[in-house]
Amino acid sequence: MSDNVPVIDEGLTGEGLTGARHILVLPDRDAAEEVAGALPERFGTAQEPQLVRDALAGEDDAEDAQWLVVIEDPTGELDPTALDALADEYDGWLEAE
């Protein structure tokens, strides 16, 4: 069984709600931790986001790693534009679907 999961989970309920997984790409761990800490206050998120180190292909040095902040949004209520703006404040971006 693969450990890979889809970036977007569609149709989580029969009521037409679409859930999503938002991925913010940040330049380093400090920025990722600051963004993760800002999420509850700015967006009212209750679930703690997942931080993931994303080493660039062929690079072994920790300095060459980006960090991902993975945010589960089962009801699809988070505004992608606002998430992208938050990531941009830390020289990052919201990964496109």
N, CA and C atoms as an extended XYZ file, in Angstrom:
291
Properties=species:S:1:pos:R:3:atomname:S:1:resname:S:1:resid:I:1 pbc="F F F"
N         0.845       -1.178        0.000 N   MET     1
C         0.000        0.000        0.000 CA  MET     1
C         0.887        1.238        0.000 C   MET     1
N         0.538        2.213       -0.801 N   SER     2
C         1.307        3.436       -0.920 CA  SER     2
C         1.036        4.377        0.241 C   SER     2
N         2.074        5.120        0.656 N   ASP     3
C         1.913        6.128        1.701 CA  ASP     3
C         1.461        7.453        1.129 C   ASP     3
N         1.398        7.564       -0.176 N   ASN     4
C         0.982        8.809       -0.807 CA  ASN     4
C        -0.510        9.002       -0.627 C   ASN     4
N        -0.910       10.250       -0.396 N   VAL     5
C        -2.321       10.577       -0.264 CA  VAL     5
C        -2.642       11.692       -1.243 C   VAL     5
N        -3.873       11.767       -1.713 N   PRO     6
C        -4.224       12.829       -2.651 CA  PRO     6
C        -4.162       14.188       -1.972 C   PRO     6
N        -3.806       15.208       -2.737 N   VAL     7
C        -3.736       16.554       -2.195 CA  VAL     7
C        -5.135       17.084       -1.925 C   VAL     7
N        -6.091       16.769       -2.768 N   ILE     8
C        -7.459       17.242       -2.604 CA  ILE     8
C        -8.374       16.026       -2.439 C   ILE     8
N        -9.165       16.041       -1.357 N   ASP     9
C       -10.178       15.013       -1.140 CA  ASP     9
C       -11.522       15.623       -1.500 C   ASP     9
N       -12.181       15.086       -2.517 N   GLU    10
C       -13.440       15.665       -2.957 CA  GLU    10
C       -14.603       14.825       -2.464 C   GLU    10
N       -15.720       15.513       -2.248 N   GLY    11
C       -16.956       14.826       -1.909 CA  GLY    11
C       -16.883       14.100       -0.585 C   GLY    11
N       -16.520       14.768        0.480 N   LEU    12
C       -16.393       14.102        1.764 CA  LEU    12
C       -17.735       13.742        2.371 C   LEU    12
N       -18.792       14.430        1.971 N   THR    13
C       -20.115       14.082        2.464 CA  THR    13
C       -21.065       13.999        1.293 C   THR    13
N       -22.193       13.375        1.515 N   GLY    14
C       -23.208       13.282        0.484 CA  GLY    14
C       -23.985       14.575        0.314 C   GLY    14
N       -23.699       15.596        1.090 N   GLU    15
C       -24.434       16.848        1.033 CA  GLU    15
C       -23.794       17.844        0.077 C   GLU    15
N       -22.830       17.431       -0.715 N   GLY    16
C       -22.227       18.313       -1.692 CA  GLY    16
C       -21.053       19.117       -1.160 C   GLY    16
N       -20.672       18.920        0.086 N   LEU    17
C       -19.519       19.633        0.626 CA  LEU    17
C       -18.249       19.025        0.057 C   LEU    17
N       -17.316       19.870       -0.256 N   THR    18
C       -16.041       19.413       -0.784 CA  THR    18
C       -14.952       19.750        0.217 C   THR    18
N       -14.229       18.749        0.653 N   GLY    19
C       -13.124       18.977        1.570 CA  GLY    19
C       -11.842       19.166        0.794 C   GLY    19
N       -10.869       19.749        1.454 N   ALA    20
C        -9.603       19.999        0.779 CA  ALA    20
C        -8.452       19.833        1.750 C   ALA    20
N        -7.314       19.639        1.178 N   ARG    21
C        -6.055       19.654        1.911 CA  ARG    21
C        -5.230       20.755        1.253 C   ARG    21
N        -4.936       21.804        2.022 N   HIS    22
C        -4.153       22.926        1.514 CA  HIS    22
C        -2.692       22.715        1.892 C   HIS    22
N        -1.804       23.006        0.967 N   ILE    23
C        -0.375       22.831        1.218 CA  ILE    23
C         0.332       24.164        0.994 C   ILE    23
N         0.890       24.702        2.068 N   LEU    24
C         1.676       25.921        1.986 CA  LEU    24
C         3.138       25.532        1.921 C   LEU    24
N         3.871       26.086        0.979 N   VAL    25
C         5.295       25.794        0.807 CA  VAL    25
C         6.081       26.979        1.360 C   VAL    25
N         6.958       26.693        2.344 N   LEU    26
C         7.730       27.738        3.005 CA  LEU    26
C         9.222       27.468        2.845 C   LEU    26
N        10.037       28.519        2.914 N   PRO    27
C        11.469       28.363        2.639 CA  PRO    27
C        12.259       27.643        3.728 C   PRO    27
N        11.772       27.650        4.968 N   ASP    28
C        12.518       26.993        6.044 CA  ASP    28
C        11.591       26.612        7.196 C   ASP    28
N        12.149       25.873        8.137 N   ARG    29
C        11.357       25.364        9.249 CA  ARG    29
C        10.801       26.488       10.127 C   ARG    29
N        11.615       27.514       10.393 N   ASP    30
C        11.146       28.620       11.228 CA  ASP    30
C         9.909       29.276       10.631 C   ASP    30
N         9.938       29.525        9.337 N   ALA    31
C         8.786       30.133        8.668 CA  ALA    31
C         7.569       29.210        8.751 C   ALA    31
N         7.773       27.913        8.538 N   ALA    32
C         6.670       26.950        8.612 CA  ALA    32
C         6.058       26.922       10.007 C   ALA    32
N         6.895       26.953       11.043 N   GLU    33
C         6.383       26.943       12.412 CA  GLU    33
C         5.619       28.222       12.729 C   GLU    33
N         6.093       29.361       12.235 N   GLU    34
C         5.395       30.629       12.460 CA  GLU    34
C         4.037       30.641       11.755 C   GLU    34
N         3.993       30.150       10.524 N   VAL    35
C         2.730       30.077        9.792 CA  VAL    35
C         1.762       29.138       10.510 C   VAL    35
N         2.248       27.975       10.927 N   ALA    36
C         1.389       27.024       11.641 CA  ALA    36
C         0.834       27.640       12.922 C   ALA    36
N         1.653       28.436       13.600 N   GLY    37
C         1.207       29.090       14.818 CA  GLY    37
C         0.194       30.198       14.568 C   GLY    37
N         0.244       30.820       13.396 N   ALA    38
C        -0.666       31.910       13.059 CA  ALA    38
C        -2.031       31.424       12.575 C   ALA    38
N        -2.115       30.186       12.123 N   LEU    39
C        -3.357       29.679       11.540 CA  LEU    39
C        -4.565       29.747       12.474 C   LEU    39
N        -4.462       29.306       13.744 N   PRO    40
C        -5.654       29.348       14.605 CA  PRO    40
C        -6.203       30.761       14.803 C   PRO    40
N        -5.323       31.723       14.996 N   GLU    41
C        -5.766       33.095       15.237 CA  GLU    41
C        -6.369       33.728       13.980 C   GLU    41
N        -5.727       33.521       12.843 N   ARG    42
C        -6.165       34.186       11.612 CA  ARG    42
C        -7.308       33.489       10.907 C   ARG    42
N        -7.393       32.162       11.068 N   PHE    43
C        -8.406       31.412       10.319 CA  PHE    43
C        -9.339       30.603       11.208 C   PHE    43
N        -9.089       30.595       12.498 N   GLY    44
C        -9.950       29.846       13.411 CA  GLY    44
C        -9.836       28.339       13.275 C   GLY    44
N        -8.703       27.868       12.773 N   THR    45
C        -8.518       26.426       12.614 CA  THR    45
C        -8.314       25.770       13.978 C   THR    45
N        -8.965       24.652       14.182 N   ALA    46
C        -8.841       23.938       15.448 CA  ALA    46
C        -7.820       22.802       15.344 C   ALA    46
N        -7.747       22.201       14.178 N   GLN    47
C        -6.839       21.073       13.970 CA  GLN    47
C        -5.429       21.582       13.716 C   GLN    47
N        -4.464       20.973       14.385 N   GLU    48
C        -3.073       21.374       14.205 CA  GLU    48
C        -2.574       20.934       12.833 C   GLU    48
N        -1.962       21.851       12.066 N   PRO    49
C        -1.451       21.467       10.751 CA  PRO    49
C        -0.228       20.564       10.879 C   PRO    49
N         0.046       19.841        9.829 N   GLN    50
C         1.203       18.950        9.783 CA  GLN    50
C         2.362       19.686        9.118 C   GLN    50
N         3.547       19.624        9.723 N   LEU    51
C         4.757       20.194        9.132 CA  LEU    51
C         5.562       19.066        8.510 C   LEU    51
N         5.985       19.267        7.264 N   VAL    52
C         6.696       18.231        6.525 CA  VAL    52
C         7.909       18.843        5.857 C   VAL    52
N         9.079       18.244        6.050 N   ARG    53
C        10.299       18.682        5.368 CA  ARG    53
C        10.278       18.112        3.963 C   ARG    53
N        10.511       18.971        2.985 N   ASP    54
C        10.470       18.576        1.582 CA  ASP    54
C        11.829       18.863        0.957 C   ASP    54
N        12.741       17.901        1.039 N   ALA    55
C        14.080       18.082        0.480 CA  ALA    55
C        14.000       18.179       -1.041 C   ALA    55
N        14.761       19.086       -1.599 N   LEU    56
C        14.801       19.223       -3.044 CA  LEU    56
C        15.510       18.017       -3.642 C   LEU    56
N        15.091       17.610       -4.801 N   ALA    57
C        15.633       16.419       -5.456 CA  ALA    57
C        17.147       16.493       -5.578 C   ALA    57
N        17.803       15.447       -5.118 N   GLY    58
C        19.253       15.352       -5.244 CA  GLY    58
C        20.033       16.107       -4.184 C   GLY    58
N        19.355       16.747       -3.262 N   GLU    59
C        20.041       17.531       -2.237 CA  GLU    59
C        19.968       16.808       -0.889 C   GLU    59
N        21.113       16.659       -0.246 N   ASP    60
C        21.170       16.020        1.064 CA  ASP    60
C        21.272       17.035        2.191 C   ASP    60
N        21.626       18.251        1.868 N   ASP    61
C        21.848       19.293        2.856 CA  ASP    61
C        20.518       19.839        3.363 C   ASP    61
N        20.357       19.922        4.681 N   ALA    62
C        19.125       20.430        5.276 CA  ALA    62
C        18.853       21.874        4.864 C   ALA    62
N        19.886       22.608        4.489 N   GLU    63
C        19.708       23.990        4.046 CA  GLU    63
C        18.934       24.062        2.734 C   GLU    63
N        18.929       22.969        1.977 N   ASP    64
C        18.259       22.940        0.685 CA  ASP    64
C        16.872       22.317        0.774 C   ASP    64
N        16.229       22.464        1.913 N   ALA    65
C        14.911       21.882        2.095 CA  ALA    65
C        13.859       22.970        2.216 C   ALA    65
N        12.721       22.718        1.602 N   GLN    66
C        11.551       23.548        1.828 CA  GLN    66
C        10.726       22.843        2.898 C   GLN    66
N         9.844       23.583        3.524 N   TRP    67
C         8.950       22.995        4.515 CA  TRP    67
C         7.521       23.208        4.061 C   TRP    67
N         6.709       22.188        4.251 N   LEU    68
C         5.308       22.236        3.889 CA  LEU    68
C         4.462       22.321        5.150 C   LEU    68
N         3.439       23.141        5.095 N   VAL    69
C         2.431       23.180        6.145 CA  VAL    69
C         1.166       22.624        5.504 C   VAL    69
N         0.730       21.461        5.977 N   VAL    70
C        -0.424       20.773        5.405 CA  VAL    70
C        -1.622       21.028        6.317 C   VAL    70
N        -2.660       21.627        5.746 N   ILE    71
C        -3.842       22.022        6.501 CA  ILE    71
C        -5.040       21.239        5.987 C   ILE    71
N        -5.671       20.475        6.858 N   GLU    72
C        -6.889       19.756        6.495 CA  GLU    72
C        -8.061       20.732        6.588 C   GLU    72
N        -8.903       20.737        5.575 N   ASP    73
C       -10.053       21.632        5.510 CA  ASP    73
C       -11.265       20.809        5.070 C   ASP    73
N       -11.790       19.965        5.969 N   PRO    74
C       -12.839       19.025        5.569 CA  PRO    74
C       -14.122       19.679        5.067 C   PRO    74
N       -14.405       20.898        5.487 N   THR    75
C       -15.627       21.566        5.046 CA  THR    75
C       -15.377       22.532        3.893 C   THR    75
N       -14.122       22.716        3.505 N   GLY    76
C       -13.789       23.605        2.402 CA  GLY    76
C       -14.035       25.070        2.707 C   GLY    76
N       -13.940       25.456        3.977 N   GLU    77
C       -14.242       26.831        4.384 CA  GLU    77
C       -13.052       27.790        4.298 C   GLU    77
N       -11.830       27.279        4.261 N   LEU    78
C       -10.670       28.170        4.246 CA  LEU    78
C       -10.503       28.824        2.880 C   LEU    78
N       -10.181       30.102        2.899 N   ASP    79
C       -10.019       30.885        1.683 CA  ASP    79
C        -8.603       30.689        1.124 C   ASP    79
N        -8.480       30.045       -0.032 N   PRO    80
C        -7.152       29.819       -0.606 CA  PRO    80
C        -6.372       31.111       -0.861 C   PRO    80
N        -7.053       32.176       -1.245 N   THR    81
C        -6.369       33.452       -1.496 CA  THR    81
C        -5.752       33.987       -0.213 C   THR    81
N        -6.476       33.878        0.889 N   ALA    82
C        -5.962       34.343        2.186 CA  ALA    82
C        -4.812       33.457        2.663 C   ALA    82
N        -4.909       32.158        2.415 N   LEU    83
C        -3.813       31.253        2.783 CA  LEU    83
C        -2.561       31.586        1.980 C   LEU    83
N        -2.733       31.862        0.687 N   ASP    84
C        -1.602       32.225       -0.166 CA  ASP    84
C        -0.973       33.530        0.315 C   ASP    84
N        -1.801       34.481        0.717 N   ALA    85
C        -1.286       35.757        1.224 CA  ALA    85
C        -0.485       35.555        2.510 C   ALA    85
N        -0.961       34.666        3.384 N   LEU    86
C        -0.216       34.361        4.615 CA  LEU    86
C         1.137       33.753        4.270 C   LEU    86
N         1.154       32.771        3.387 N   ALA    87
C         2.417       32.142        2.991 CA  ALA    87
C         3.354       33.165        2.353 C   ALA    87
N         2.804       34.070        1.558 N   ASP    88
C         3.601       35.088        0.887 CA  ASP    88
C         4.313       36.003        1.886 C   ASP    88
N         3.693       36.239        3.034 N   GLU    89
C         4.317       37.058        4.078 CA  GLU    89
C         5.634       36.446        4.558 C   GLU    89
N         5.795       35.133        4.357 N   TYR    90
C         6.990       34.404        4.790 CA  TYR    90
C         7.783       33.883        3.588 C   TYR    90
N         7.621       34.529        2.434 N   ASP    91
C         8.311       34.145        1.195 CA  ASP    91
C         7.929       32.744        0.726 C   ASP    91
N         6.699       32.366        0.953 N   GLY    92
C         6.202       31.063        0.513 CA  GLY    92
C         5.005       31.231       -0.399 C   GLY    92
N         4.311       30.129       -0.649 N   TRP    93
C         3.139       30.147       -1.519 CA  TRP    93
C         2.237       28.978       -1.187 C   TRP    93
N         0.988       29.097       -1.658 N   LEU    94
C         0.026       28.005       -1.573 CA  LEU    94
C         0.220       27.143       -2.809 C   LEU    94
N         0.431       25.861       -2.607 N   GLU    95
C         0.621       24.940       -3.740 CA  GLU    95
C        -0.681       24.866       -4.528 C   GLU    95
N        -0.598       25.018       -5.843 N   ALA    96
C        -1.783       24.967       -6.706 CA  ALA    96
C        -2.351       23.550       -6.725 C   ALA    96
N        -3.655       23.476       -6.896 N   GLU    97
C        -4.338       22.166       -6.954 CA  GLU    97
C        -3.943       21.395       -8.169 C   GLU    97
